[in-house]
């Protein structure tokens, strides 16, 4: 798992770490050049950040959560980081939730920005059913990551363990906004930020800055 580290040298004990999971066709260094890391530094000068090099093929691996844990999260905990947050953008939002479902005790705060949770066809089926609460995943299909994730999002386990630690931001004109809309309906409204904008860096950076400002008591 390729990693771009935006950290300061020295003892890491007690520091906070932000692990960024990218969408498809996103380079690790984009998070610096597009303003995400500078915005984090401006608000939290002592925060450390890791941007991972991941793509669709990585996220759909059955053992992706274990790879993320063994390769990134567990070593960070051993290094002494006091608090770890996951930031998932687009497809990275699905990755962050897959990790949270498998390792709820280690996931920390989870920030989803314009998350891709399933194909638009699947999201449309859930929407037509009346949302996650009314939708039934049907028979369990081994390897069906999308349906498995959506089924977990409507579960009491999600509501109890991850819901209180989840922050969601998205652009109302985003082509994947349907996924955010159905997720928003099973989350507290105060943990949602929706703005005008599409599925692009300009909108994502505006959301990130608002999250850093408005949820500063919880992050990083």
LUMFI-829839 format. One record per residue (C-alpha): residue number from 1; residue in three letters; z, y, x. Coordinates in steps of 0.25 Angstrom, whole numbers, plus 2048, in hexadecimal, padded with zeros to 3 digits. Each point is the difference from the previous one (the first is absolute). Layout:
<torkols>
{num->NUM, residu->ala, Z->Z, Y->Y, X->X};
...
</torkols>
This chain:
<torkols>
{num->1, residu->unk, Z->800, Y->800, X->800};
{num->2, residu->unk, Z->7FB, Y->80D, X->807};
{num->3, residu->unk, Z->80A, Y->80B, X->800};
{num->4, residu->unk, Z->7FF, Y->80F, X->803};
{num->5, residu->unk, Z->80E, Y->805, X->803};
{num->6, residu->unk, Z->804, Y->80F, X->7FF};
{num->7, residu->unk, Z->80E, Y->7FF, X->806};
{num->8, residu->unk, Z->809, Y->807, X->80A};
{num->9, residu->unk, Z->805, Y->7F8, X->80C};
{num->10, residu->unk, Z->80E, Y->7FC, X->802};
{num->11, residu->unk, Z->80B, Y->7F9, X->7F8};
{num->12, residu->unk, Z->7FB, Y->7FD, X->7F2};
{num->13, residu->unk, Z->80E, Y->7FD, X->7FA};
{num->14, residu->unk, Z->803, Y->808, X->7F3};
{num->15, residu->unk, Z->7F2, Y->805, X->7FF};
{num->16, residu->unk, Z->7F7, Y->7FF, X->7F3};
{num->17, residu->unk, Z->7F2, Y->7FA, X->800};
{num->18, residu->unk, Z->7F4, Y->802, X->7F7};
{num->19, residu->unk, Z->7F6, Y->7F4, X->800};
{num->20, residu->unk, Z->7F3, Y->804, X->7FB};
{num->21, residu->unk, Z->7F7, Y->7F6, X->7F9};
{num->22, residu->unk, Z->7F1, Y->805, X->7FF};
{num->23, residu->unk, Z->7F5, Y->7FE, X->7F6};
{num->24, residu->unk, Z->7F3, Y->7FA, X->804};
{num->25, residu->unk, Z->7F7, Y->806, X->80A};
{num->26, residu->unk, Z->80C, Y->809, X->805};
{num->27, residu->unk, Z->803, Y->801, X->80F};
{num->28, residu->unk, Z->80E, Y->800, X->805};
{num->29, residu->unk, Z->7FE, Y->80E, X->807};
{num->30, residu->unk, Z->7FB, Y->806, X->7F3};
{num->31, residu->unk, Z->80E, Y->802, X->7FC};
{num->32, residu->unk, Z->802, Y->809, X->80B};
{num->33, residu->unk, Z->7F3, Y->808, X->7FF};
{num->34, residu->unk, Z->800, Y->801, X->7F1};
{num->35, residu->unk, Z->80E, Y->806, X->800};
{num->36, residu->unk, Z->80A, Y->7F5, X->7FC};
{num->37, residu->unk, Z->807, Y->7FF, X->80D};
{num->38, residu->unk, Z->801, Y->80F, X->802};
{num->39, residu->unk, Z->805, Y->802, X->7F2};
{num->40, residu->unk, Z->80B, Y->7F6, X->803};
{num->41, residu->unk, Z->804, Y->806, X->80D};
{num->42, residu->unk, Z->801, Y->80E, X->7F9};
{num->43, residu->unk, Z->80A, Y->7FB, X->7F6};
{num->44, residu->unk, Z->807, Y->7F5, X->808};
{num->45, residu->unk, Z->7FF, Y->803, X->80F};
{num->46, residu->unk, Z->807, Y->7F4, X->804};
{num->47, residu->unk, Z->7F9, Y->7F6, X->7F8};
{num->48, residu->unk, Z->7F7, Y->7F5, X->806};
{num->49, residu->unk, Z->7F4, Y->7FB, X->7FA};
{num->50, residu->unk, Z->7F7, Y->7F4, X->802};
{num->51, residu->unk, Z->7F2, Y->7FF, X->7FA};
{num->52, residu->unk, Z->7FA, Y->7F2, X->7FF};
{num->53, residu->unk, Z->7F2, Y->7FB, X->801};
{num->54, residu->unk, Z->7FE, Y->7F8, X->7F4};
{num->55, residu->unk, Z->7F4, Y->7FD, X->7F6};
{num->56, residu->unk, Z->7FD, Y->7F8, X->7F4};
{num->57, residu->unk, Z->7FF, Y->7F3, X->808};
{num->58, residu->unk, Z->80F, Y->802, X->805};
{num->59, residu->unk, Z->806, Y->804, X->7F2};
{num->60, residu->unk, Z->7FA, Y->7F4, X->7F9};
{num->61, residu->unk, Z->806, Y->7F6, X->80A};
{num->62, residu->unk, Z->80A, Y->7F7, X->7F9};
{num->63, residu->unk, Z->80A, Y->803, X->80C};
{num->64, residu->unk, Z->7FD, Y->80F, X->801};
{num->65, residu->unk, Z->80F, Y->803, X->7FC};
{num->66, residu->unk, Z->805, Y->7F7, X->80B};
{num->67, residu->unk, Z->7F7, Y->806, X->80A};
{num->68, residu->unk, Z->804, Y->80E, X->7FD};
{num->69, residu->unk, Z->80F, Y->7FC, X->800};
{num->70, residu->unk, Z->7FF, Y->7F8, X->80D};
{num->71, residu->unk, Z->7F7, Y->809, X->807};
{num->72, residu->unk, Z->805, Y->80E, X->7FC};
{num->73, residu->unk, Z->80C, Y->800, X->7F7};
{num->74, residu->unk, Z->809, Y->7F6, X->807};
{num->75, residu->unk, Z->7FE, Y->805, X->80E};
{num->76, residu->unk, Z->803, Y->80E, X->7FB};
{num->77, residu->unk, Z->80D, Y->7FC, X->7FA};
{num->78, residu->unk, Z->804, Y->7F9, X->80D};
{num->79, residu->unk, Z->7FD, Y->80D, X->808};
{num->80, residu->unk, Z->80A, Y->807, X->7F8};
{num->81, residu->unk, Z->7F9, Y->808, X->7F5};
{num->82, residu->unk, Z->809, Y->804, X->7F6};
{num->83, residu->unk, Z->7F6, Y->802, X->7F5};
{num->84, residu->unk, Z->7F2, Y->7FC, X->7FD};
{num->85, residu->unk, Z->7F7, Y->805, X->7F6};
{num->86, residu->unk, Z->7F2, Y->7FA, X->7FC};
{num->87, residu->unk, Z->7F4, Y->80A, X->7FD};
{num->88, residu->unk, Z->7F4, Y->7F9, X->7F9};
{num->89, residu->unk, Z->7F4, Y->807, X->7FE};
{num->90, residu->unk, Z->7F5, Y->7FB, X->7F7};
{num->91, residu->unk, Z->7FF, Y->7F1, X->803};
{num->92, residu->unk, Z->80C, Y->802, X->809};
{num->93, residu->unk, Z->808, Y->802, X->7F3};
{num->94, residu->unk, Z->7FD, Y->7F2, X->7FC};
{num->95, residu->unk, Z->804, Y->7FB, X->80E};
{num->96, residu->unk, Z->80D, Y->808, X->7FF};
{num->97, residu->unk, Z->804, Y->7FA, X->7F3};
{num->98, residu->unk, Z->7FC, Y->7F2, X->805};
{num->99, residu->unk, Z->80A, Y->801, X->80B};
{num->100, residu->unk, Z->80A, Y->806, X->7F6};
{num->101, residu->unk, Z->7FF, Y->7F4, X->7F7};
{num->102, residu->unk, Z->802, Y->7F6, X->80C};
{num->103, residu->unk, Z->80B, Y->808, X->807};
{num->104, residu->unk, Z->807, Y->809, X->7F6};
{num->105, residu->unk, Z->80C, Y->801, X->809};
{num->106, residu->unk, Z->7F8, Y->806, X->80C};
{num->107, residu->unk, Z->7F6, Y->809, X->7F9};
{num->108, residu->unk, Z->808, Y->80C, X->800};
{num->109, residu->unk, Z->7FA, Y->80C, X->7F8};
{num->110, residu->unk, Z->7F1, Y->7FE, X->7FC};
{num->111, residu->unk, Z->7F6, Y->80B, X->7FE};
{num->112, residu->unk, Z->7F3, Y->7FD, X->7F9};
{num->113, residu->unk, Z->7F5, Y->80A, X->801};
{num->114, residu->unk, Z->7F4, Y->7FD, X->7F7};
{num->115, residu->unk, Z->803, Y->7F2, X->801};
{num->116, residu->unk, Z->7F5, Y->7F5, X->7FD};
{num->117, residu->unk, Z->807, Y->7F5, X->7F9};
{num->118, residu->unk, Z->7F5, Y->7F8, X->7FA};
{num->119, residu->unk, Z->7F1, Y->801, X->7FD};
{num->120, residu->unk, Z->7FC, Y->80A, X->7F5};
{num->121, residu->unk, Z->7FC, Y->7F5, X->7F7};
{num->122, residu->unk, Z->80E, Y->7FA, X->801};
{num->123, residu->unk, Z->807, Y->80D, X->7FE};
{num->124, residu->unk, Z->7F7, Y->802, X->7F4};
{num->125, residu->unk, Z->805, Y->7F3, X->7FA};
{num->126, residu->unk, Z->80E, Y->804, X->802};
{num->127, residu->unk, Z->7FE, Y->80E, X->7FA};
{num->128, residu->unk, Z->7F9, Y->7FA, X->7F4};
{num->129, residu->unk, Z->80C, Y->7F7, X->7FE};
{num->130, residu->unk, Z->809, Y->80C, X->7FF};
{num->131, residu->unk, Z->805, Y->800, X->80E};
{num->132, residu->unk, Z->808, Y->7F7, X->809};
{num->133, residu->unk, Z->80B, Y->7FE, X->7F6};
{num->134, residu->unk, Z->7F7, Y->7FA, X->7F6};
{num->135, residu->unk, Z->7F6, Y->7FA, X->809};
{num->136, residu->unk, Z->801, Y->7F1, X->803};
{num->137, residu->unk, Z->7FB, Y->7FA, X->80D};
{num->138, residu->unk, Z->7FD, Y->7F3, X->7FA};
{num->139, residu->unk, Z->800, Y->7F3, X->808};
{num->140, residu->unk, Z->804, Y->801, X->80E};
{num->141, residu->unk, Z->7F4, Y->7FF, X->809};
{num->142, residu->unk, Z->803, Y->7FD, X->80F};
{num->143, residu->unk, Z->7FB, Y->80B, X->809};
{num->144, residu->unk, Z->7FE, Y->80A, X->7F5};
{num->145, residu->unk, Z->807, Y->80B, X->808};
{num->146, residu->unk, Z->7FC, Y->80B, X->7F5};
{num->147, residu->unk, Z->806, Y->7F9, X->7F4};
{num->148, residu->unk, Z->80C, Y->7FB, X->808};
{num->149, residu->unk, Z->803, Y->80E, X->804};
{num->150, residu->unk, Z->7FE, Y->806, X->7F3};
{num->151, residu->unk, Z->809, Y->7F6, X->7F9};
{num->152, residu->unk, Z->80B, Y->803, X->80A};
{num->153, residu->unk, Z->7FF, Y->80F, X->7FD};
{num->154, residu->unk, Z->803, Y->7FD, X->7F2};
{num->155, residu->unk, Z->80C, Y->7F7, X->803};
{num->156, residu->unk, Z->80F, Y->803, X->800};
{num->157, residu->unk, Z->801, Y->7FD, X->80F};
{num->158, residu->unk, Z->7F6, Y->80C, X->803};
{num->159, residu->unk, Z->808, Y->809, X->7F7};
{num->160, residu->unk, Z->80D, Y->7FD, X->806};
{num->161, residu->unk, Z->7FD, Y->7FF, X->80F};
{num->162, residu->unk, Z->7F4, Y->808, X->803};
{num->163, residu->unk, Z->7FE, Y->80A, X->7F4};
{num->164, residu->unk, Z->80B, Y->809, X->804};
{num->165, residu->unk, Z->7FB, Y->801, X->80E};
{num->166, residu->unk, Z->7F1, Y->802, X->7FC};
{num->167, residu->unk, Z->7F9, Y->80E, X->801};
{num->168, residu->unk, Z->7F2, Y->801, X->7FA};
{num->169, residu->unk, Z->7F6, Y->80B, X->802};
{num->170, residu->unk, Z->7F1, Y->800, X->7FC};
{num->171, residu->unk, Z->7F5, Y->80A, X->7FC};
{num->172, residu->unk, Z->7FC, Y->800, X->7F1};
{num->173, residu->unk, Z->7F1, Y->7FF, X->803};
{num->174, residu->unk, Z->802, Y->7F5, X->80A};
{num->175, residu->unk, Z->7F6, Y->7F4, X->7FD};
{num->176, residu->unk, Z->80C, Y->7F7, X->801};
{num->177, residu->unk, Z->80A, Y->808, X->7F8};
{num->178, residu->unk, Z->800, Y->7F6, X->7F5};
{num->179, residu->unk, Z->809, Y->7F7, X->809};
{num->180, residu->unk, Z->80A, Y->80C, X->803};
{num->181, residu->unk, Z->800, Y->803, X->7F1};
{num->182, residu->unk, Z->805, Y->7F1, X->7FC};
{num->183, residu->unk, Z->80A, Y->800, X->80B};
{num->184, residu->unk, Z->805, Y->80E, X->7FC};
{num->185, residu->unk, Z->804, Y->7FA, X->7F2};
{num->186, residu->unk, Z->80A, Y->7F7, X->806};
{num->187, residu->unk, Z->806, Y->80A, X->80A};
{num->188, residu->unk, Z->80A, Y->80C, X->7FE};
{num->189, residu->unk, Z->7F8, Y->80C, X->7FD};
{num->190, residu->unk, Z->807, Y->808, X->80B};
{num->191, residu->unk, Z->7FB, Y->7F7, X->80B};
{num->192, residu->unk, Z->7F1, Y->803, X->7FC};
{num->193, residu->unk, Z->7F7, Y->80B, X->806};
{num->194, residu->unk, Z->7F2, Y->802, X->7F9};
{num->195, residu->unk, Z->7F7, Y->80B, X->805};
{num->196, residu->unk, Z->7F2, Y->804, X->7FE};
{num->197, residu->unk, Z->7F7, Y->7F9, X->80A};
{num->198, residu->unk, Z->7F8, Y->7F4, X->803};
{num->199, residu->unk, Z->801, Y->7F4, X->80A};
{num->200, residu->unk, Z->7FF, Y->808, X->80D};
{num->201, residu->unk, Z->808, Y->805, X->80C};
{num->202, residu->unk, Z->801, Y->80E, X->7FA};
{num->203, residu->unk, Z->807, Y->7FB, X->7F4};
{num->204, residu->unk, Z->809, Y->7F6, X->807};
{num->205, residu->unk, Z->805, Y->80A, X->80A};
{num->206, residu->unk, Z->804, Y->80A, X->7F5};
{num->207, residu->unk, Z->807, Y->7F4, X->7F9};
{num->208, residu->unk, Z->807, Y->7FC, X->80D};
{num->209, residu->unk, Z->805, Y->80F, X->803};
{num->210, residu->unk, Z->805, Y->801, X->7F2};
{num->211, residu->unk, Z->807, Y->7F2, X->801};
{num->212, residu->unk, Z->806, Y->805, X->80E};
{num->213, residu->unk, Z->805, Y->80D, X->7F9};
{num->214, residu->unk, Z->805, Y->7FB, X->7F3};
{num->215, residu->unk, Z->806, Y->7F2, X->804};
{num->216, residu->unk, Z->806, Y->805, X->80D};
{num->217, residu->unk, Z->80E, Y->7FB, X->7FD};
{num->218, residu->unk, Z->7FA, Y->7F2, X->800};
{num->219, residu->unk, Z->7F6, Y->800, X->80C};
{num->220, residu->unk, Z->7FC, Y->7FC, X->80A};
</torkols>
